[in-house]
Amino acid sequence: MTDLSHLDALTQRLGREEERLANAKTENERNFRIREIAACKKEIAQEYKFLGIAPLSLNEILMSDDELLDTLKG
């Protein structure tokens, strides 16, 4: 099984950086956070490449109500 722990950590970091950007008070801090987000996104892309997998598309993530019910019924 593929170890996705590093990818998960990077994704969590991206979320934290986006939150910090939303709360940034100065232009310097906003610019710094924008650079950090760009670097994190680049690292995530590199991690997907390293793992040999592709990010899921929105169509692959979303499911209809019927699909959800079928999955929950097991």
PEGIPE-V635501 format. One record per residue. N is the residue number from 1. SS is DSSP state (helix for helix, strand for strand, loop for the rest). BURIAL is + if it has 16 or more other ideal C-beta (glycine too) atoms within 10 Angstrom, else -. D_LAST is the distance of its C-alpha to the last C-alpha in Angstrom with 2 decimals. Layout:
n->N ss->SS burial->BURIAL d_last->D_LAST
n->N ss->SS burial->BURIAL d_last->D_LAST
This chain:
n->1 ss->loop burial->- d_last->22.57
n->2 ss->loop burial->- d_last->24.40
n->3 ss->loop burial->- d_last->25.72
n->4 ss->loop burial->- d_last->25.10
n->5 ss->helix burial->- d_last->26.84
n->6 ss->helix burial->- d_last->29.99
n->7 ss->helix burial->+ d_last->28.27
n->8 ss->helix burial->- d_last->26.41
n->9 ss->helix burial->- d_last->29.80
n->10 ss->helix burial->+ d_last->31.47
n->11 ss->helix burial->- d_last->28.94
n->12 ss->helix burial->- d_last->29.47
n->13 ss->helix burial->+ d_last->33.20
n->14 ss->helix burial->+ d_last->33.10
n->15 ss->helix burial->- d_last->31.56
n->16 ss->helix burial->- d_last->34.27
n->17 ss->helix burial->+ d_last->36.99
n->18 ss->helix burial->- d_last->35.92
n->19 ss->helix burial->- d_last->36.08
n->20 ss->helix burial->- d_last->39.47
n->21 ss->helix burial->+ d_last->40.67
n->22 ss->helix burial->- d_last->39.78
n->23 ss->loop burial->- d_last->41.83
n->24 ss->loop burial->- d_last->44.69
n->25 ss->loop burial->- d_last->48.07
n->26 ss->loop burial->- d_last->50.46
n->27 ss->helix burial->- d_last->50.74
n->28 ss->helix burial->- d_last->51.02
n->29 ss->helix burial->- d_last->47.80
n->30 ss->helix burial->- d_last->45.99
n->31 ss->helix burial->- d_last->47.40
n->32 ss->helix burial->- d_last->46.38
n->33 ss->helix burial->+ d_last->42.76
n->34 ss->helix burial->- d_last->42.64
n->35 ss->helix burial->- d_last->43.83
n->36 ss->helix burial->+ d_last->41.32
n->37 ss->helix burial->+ d_last->38.43
n->38 ss->helix burial->- d_last->39.76
n->39 ss->helix burial->- d_last->40.12
n->40 ss->helix burial->+ d_last->36.61
n->41 ss->helix burial->- d_last->35.16
n->42 ss->helix burial->- d_last->37.31
n->43 ss->helix burial->- d_last->36.12
n->44 ss->helix burial->+ d_last->32.45
n->45 ss->helix burial->- d_last->33.27
n->46 ss->helix burial->- d_last->35.08
n->47 ss->helix burial->+ d_last->32.20
n->48 ss->helix burial->- d_last->29.83
n->49 ss->helix burial->- d_last->32.62
n->50 ss->helix burial->- d_last->33.11
n->51 ss->helix burial->- d_last->29.45
n->52 ss->loop burial->- d_last->29.54
n->53 ss->loop burial->- d_last->26.62
n->54 ss->loop burial->- d_last->26.67
n->55 ss->loop burial->- d_last->25.44
n->56 ss->loop burial->- d_last->22.49
n->57 ss->loop burial->- d_last->23.77
n->58 ss->helix burial->- d_last->22.92
n->59 ss->helix burial->- d_last->21.31
n->60 ss->helix burial->- d_last->18.95
n->61 ss->helix burial->- d_last->18.07
n->62 ss->loop burial->- d_last->17.77
n->63 ss->loop burial->- d_last->15.04
n->64 ss->loop burial->- d_last->15.49
n->65 ss->helix burial->- d_last->14.28
n->66 ss->helix burial->- d_last->12.44
n->67 ss->helix burial->- d_last->10.71
n->68 ss->helix burial->- d_last->9.89
n->69 ss->helix burial->- d_last->8.60
n->70 ss->helix burial->- d_last->6.38
n->71 ss->helix burial->- d_last->5.14
n->72 ss->helix burial->- d_last->5.23
n->73 ss->helix burial->- d_last->3.78
n->74 ss->loop burial->- d_last->0.00
